[in-house]
Amino acid sequence: MASPVEIRNAALGATVVKNLQKRGFNAYYCADKQAALKQALALIPQTDTVCWGGSMSISEIGLLDKVRAEYKTIDREKAKDPAERVEIMRRGLLADTFLMSVNGMSVDGELINIDGNGNRCAAMIYGPKQVLVIAGLNKVAKDLHAALARARSVAATTNVQRFPGKKTPCSVTGACADCLSADCICNYFVITRRSNPQGRIKVILVGEPLGY
């Protein structure tokens, strides 16, 4: 028998999927990581070249390991130096499939992303033939205002801890200071309110917490 949490998650997932579909996204709800991985792989043609932005969510469902093992990839981690890394990230904008998550999402189906370099946001907007978004229900907030607040106060302040060399107020206090630090990772804010062309952006909602 499903638990109250599972029942609530399924209900919320169905609501958000319906709203995403109204906005031109292809959207799916998966109860757990295993189902999400299966759905994601079904959406990526074996002939595709795959790239990705920084995302804990795609790693946590096992998707990153799968694409590295089974697909042609554009992988910035293979760069020999910072200059080559930048060039690989630029080539990623011409991938067939780009993998990423979001920093926040409204129940109404709008996506929020905050970027340091801008490569994830750029790929979301234009370039790759399709964008596949993996997002746990923990990313969903009541409305766009709450989703943006979540992206800034939770996602960004946690993500910065992945980079010990970053000298930002939030790396010390854990709270957003709306800073202008040279090390700021909150340089680009993108709201994606529709997928154009229809179905180019595909969203897999997962009924488990993923990422930050």
C-alpha positions, -999 to 999 in steps of 0.1 A, spaced: 0 0 0 13 34 -9 23 57 19 8 92 25 40 107 11 39 86 -21 2 94 -26 9 131 -21 39 130 -44 19 113 -72 -8 138 -69 16 168 -70 35 152 -98 4 147 -119 -6 184 -113 28 198 -123 31 175 -154 -3 187 -166 8 223 -162 41 217 -179 23 201 -208 1 232 -211 33 252 -216 46 230 -244 70 208 -224 69 171 -227 66 160 -191 66 127 -172 63 117 -135 84 89 -122 80 77 -86 116 69 -80 152 71 -94 150 37 -112 119 47 -131 134 81 -139 165 65 -154 145 42 -175 123 70 -188 153 92 -195 171 66 -215 140 59 -235 140 96 -246 177 96 -258 182 80 -293 213 58 -293 227 78 -321 226 111 -302 257 130 -290 250 139 -253 263 168 -232 253 181 -198 255 209 -174 265 208 -138 238 187 -121 237 164 -91 203 151 -101 215 135 -133 242 117 -114 219 106 -86 196 87 -109 226 70 -126 221 88 -159 255 104 -161 273 70 -158 250 55 -184 255 81 -211 293 81 -205 293 43 -210 268 40 -238 267 72 -258 290 96 -277 295 125 -253 309 160 -251 325 158 -217 342 188 -202 358 167 -175 381 153 -202 397 187 -208 434 190 -203 433 226 -192 408 255 -185 409 268 -221 400 234 -235 373 230 -209 357 263 -222 359 251 -258 342 218 -248 314 237 -230 309 257 -262 307 226 -283 281 213 -259 256 239 -273 255 218 -305 248 185 -288 218 164 -298 207 160 -262 216 182 -233 210 170 -198 204 192 -168 182 199 -138 166 231 -125 171 252 -94 134 258 -89 101 251 -105 66 265 -99 36 243 -95 23 261 -125 51 248 -147 77 276 -150 114 267 -146 140 287 -128 178 284 -134 207 304 -120 241 300 -136 276 310 -130 290 306 -165 257 306 -184 263 273 -203 233 255 -188 210 285 -193 223 289 -229 216 253 -237 181 255 -222 173 284 -244 188 275 -278 212 251 -295 208 214 -285 181 195 -304 165 185 -272 169 193 -235 162 167 -209 155 181 -174 157 157 -144 141 173 -113 131 159 -79 98 172 -64 120 190 -38 126 216 -66 89 224 -68 76 255 -51 41 271 -48 46 298 -74 73 316 -95 82 339 -67 87 310 -43 107 290 -69 130 319 -75 135 323 -37 142 286 -35 168 288 -63 186 317 -46 184 307 -9 186 269 -11 201 258 -45 227 285 -50 239 287 -14 243 249 -14 259 246 -48 286 271 -39 298 246 -13 309 223 -41 336 248 -50 358 253 -19 378 280 -36 349 303 -41 350 334 -19 314 345 -16 293 356 14 270 326 11 300 302 12 306 315 48 271 323 61 250 298 41 226 327 33 222 347 0 237 382 3 227 393 -33 265 398 -37 286 412 -65 316 390 -56 340 381 -84 334 345 -74 296 348 -76 278 318 -91 246 337 -96 253 357 -127 225 345 -150 189 341 -141 166 324 -166 129 318 -164 116 293 -189 78 297 -191 73 277 -223 91 252 -245 95 265 -280 95 245 -302 69 224 -285 84 193 -269 120 204 -273 124 206 -235 114 174 -218 110 173 -180 111 142 -158 97 148 -124 109 124 -97 91 116 -65 123 116 -45 145 144 -34 173 150 -60 201 175 -60 200 209 -43 
